[in-house]
């Protein structure tokens, strides 16, 4: 099976679950891992029992996240991978900064969220880390598997037409934005492998969308009903696909999303 010519239009990671994306010009993928530092951290919303020595999957409602905490989208964050420093900009000025590997840095970030959304907290906010001194880092993803999420921009355009309003692809919080495929072509790729740059990924799952996509990523306003729009117009609530990295390699904006072969 082959696929129409396609290319990467955007690369993103989300170093802290629920906070703003970090665009990347290029990255290196490793087998069985997410994009480096994607969802490496999360803000615990009340005690979860998370054990950093034996990290495991928890549902997203145990953390600060857009489905319930839309004001997060109004923040602009930046993460420095070398220093593990997170900076948070609110209303045009830096409101917090901290090295997430240090107690002092985590306390600074936690104190900000206690001030920012006190009425939405189920307990003390706590920065959780997926860093693993040995082995594969944990990712606070919405799914238990280590995956990369791929968004077909033509499918987003179809949602936009159905909604009758602009739909920013960043609503879907994907890692790789792809152009060149027809709308919904990505669903035909389940069980197949994609070659992207020098890497290869196996498509494993459609992404079911929740109310997080209703939030405008630029303003933090809940202004659309994306899952309802999908269901009413396309008889499903899915947009995007998850893929597992099977062969590591470098990928970059502009790279071809190449031939699909049987898994």
SULKABEL-V418204 format. One record per residue. PHI is phi in whole degrees, 0 to 359 (NA if undefined). PSI is psi in radians with two decimals (NA if undefined). D_LAST is the distance of its C-alpha to the last C-alpha in Angstrom with 2 decimals. Layout:
# SULKABEL-V418204
phi	psi	d_last
PHI	PSI	D_LAST
PHI	PSI	D_LAST
This chain:
# SULKABEL-V418204
phi	psi	d_last
NA	2.33	10.82
249	3.02	12.92
225	2.64	14.60
303	2.63	18.32
304	2.34	19.61
214	2.87	19.66
210	2.82	21.02
281	2.19	21.79
258	-0.38	25.18
202	2.55	25.62
232	2.32	24.57
217	2.63	26.05
227	2.82	26.34
234	1.50	28.57
303	-0.62	30.28
242	2.13	32.25
307	2.28	30.77
89	-0.26	32.64
262	-3.11	34.27
289	2.74	33.82
286	2.73	30.91
243	1.90	31.16
292	2.54	29.99
233	2.42	28.45
283	-0.51	28.58
198	2.87	25.77
200	2.92	24.04
247	2.24	22.01
263	2.55	18.82
236	2.50	18.25
304	2.35	15.33
73	0.28	15.70
232	2.86	18.48
281	3.09	19.70
302	2.43	21.49
309	2.24	24.52
70	0.21	27.28
283	2.14	25.56
54	0.63	27.38
290	-0.46	28.82
235	2.77	32.04
212	2.77	33.20
255	1.87	36.68
295	2.30	37.36
252	1.39	39.45
92	2.70	41.48
302	2.34	40.69
247	-0.39	37.19
86	0.24	37.47
300	2.29	34.77
249	1.88	34.95
297	-0.38	34.09
282	-0.38	34.09
218	1.19	31.36
297	2.44	29.66
218	2.91	27.83
290	2.41	26.59
231	2.56	29.38
296	2.66	29.31
296	-0.38	30.23
288	-0.03	33.65
272	-0.05	34.83
233	2.86	34.83
295	2.27	36.42
199	2.80	34.02
293	-0.46	34.36
302	-0.61	33.96
245	-0.44	37.40
242	1.21	38.79
296	-0.38	38.65
297	-0.30	41.33
301	-0.57	38.76
292	-0.33	37.56
280	-0.15	41.05
271	2.59	40.69
245	2.17	39.50
237	2.71	38.08
221	2.46	37.22
234	2.20	35.66
263	1.98	36.42
293	-0.58	33.72
292	-0.71	36.14
257	-0.11	38.83
60	0.49	36.83
268	2.23	39.50
255	2.28	39.01
244	2.49	41.49
238	2.17	42.07
252	2.20	43.95
233	2.25	45.65
53	0.73	47.87
84	0.04	47.73
221	2.69	48.72
292	2.19	47.20
254	-0.37	47.66
198	2.66	46.02
207	2.41	44.56
194	2.57	43.44
281	2.00	41.57
288	-0.12	39.09
272	-0.22	39.35
251	2.66	43.08
298	-0.74	45.03
296	-0.73	47.23
295	-0.75	44.38
295	-0.71	42.68
299	-0.65	46.06
296	-0.72	46.62
290	-0.74	43.40
297	-0.69	44.08
297	-0.64	47.64
299	-0.81	46.46
290	-0.49	44.38
296	-0.60	47.33
280	-0.63	49.38
284	-0.76	46.86
225	1.03	45.74
299	-0.61	48.12
284	-0.14	48.07
254	0.11	44.29
267	2.39	44.13
264	-0.01	43.80
172	-3.09	45.02
301	2.25	45.30
291	2.43	42.38
221	2.27	40.77
285	2.13	38.39
252	2.48	35.53
244	2.44	33.53
262	0.16	30.03
300	2.39	31.00
236	2.00	30.20
305	-0.62	32.47
228	2.56	29.93
91	-2.93	26.24
273	2.25	23.94
301	2.57	25.99
282	2.56	25.94
239	2.28	25.04
276	0.98	27.09
280	2.93	24.28
285	-0.18	24.40
234	2.71	21.42
287	-0.53	21.27
287	2.68	17.89
278	1.89	18.02
225	2.88	16.39
245	2.36	17.08
260	2.40	18.25
237	2.26	17.87
246	2.18	20.62
274	2.00	20.76
296	-0.47	24.42
291	-0.58	24.77
292	-0.69	24.04
298	-0.71	26.69
298	-0.63	29.02
294	-0.68	28.59
296	-0.72	29.57
300	-0.77	32.45
297	-0.70	33.70
291	-0.63	33.61
283	-0.43	35.43
72	0.32	37.97
215	2.75	37.98
301	2.44	36.20
233	1.92	33.03
289	2.21	32.18
303	-0.40	28.41
292	-0.23	29.40
302	-0.47	30.12
266	-0.04	26.42
51	0.77	26.40
272	2.87	23.01
273	-0.71	22.00
235	2.14	20.68
261	2.23	22.39
242	2.34	20.78
247	2.73	22.89
109	-0.40	22.19
276	2.57	19.92
295	2.80	21.85
304	2.33	22.71
70	0.12	20.09
299	-0.50	17.35
301	-0.50	15.34
288	-0.34	15.11
283	-0.12	13.26
262	0.04	10.28
302	2.30	9.54
83	-0.07	6.12
261	2.97	5.12
246	2.49	5.94
248	2.45	9.64
258	2.15	11.97
228	2.06	15.27
59	-2.24	18.14
258	0.17	17.17
258	2.88	14.62
225	2.38	10.90
227	2.47	9.91
259	2.21	7.29
283	2.18	9.21
241	-0.32	10.50
196	2.48	13.88
284	2.66	16.57
258	2.03	19.73
279	2.31	22.84
264	2.51	25.92
243	-3.02	29.20
292	-0.17	32.71
301	-0.56	32.00
288	-0.20	30.96
285	-0.22	34.49
268	2.23	35.94
292	2.10	36.77
291	-0.24	35.38
270	-0.56	38.44
245	-0.37	41.17
79	0.20	39.96
268	2.37	41.29
274	1.65	39.54
241	-0.08	39.98
227	2.98	37.13
233	1.26	35.43
298	-0.87	31.81
301	-0.68	30.27
293	-0.73	33.07
299	-0.75	32.62
299	-0.85	28.93
296	-0.75	29.75
291	-0.60	32.75
260	-0.42	31.22
230	0.02	27.56
61	0.51	27.62
201	2.93	25.31
243	0.54	25.86
253	2.55	22.55
203	1.97	22.14
104	2.96	19.29
222	2.65	15.91
261	2.49	14.96
223	2.50	12.19
263	2.38	11.85
285	2.07	12.54
258	-0.55	10.43
228	2.14	12.62
289	2.83	16.12
168	3.07	18.22
269	2.43	20.85
229	2.66	20.59
209	2.77	23.66
303	2.35	25.13
96	-0.27	24.85
295	2.56	21.60
288	2.48	19.32
261	1.81	16.15
266	-2.69	14.46
304	2.53	12.09
253	2.28	8.87
237	2.82	6.29
297	2.46	3.78
287	NA	0.00
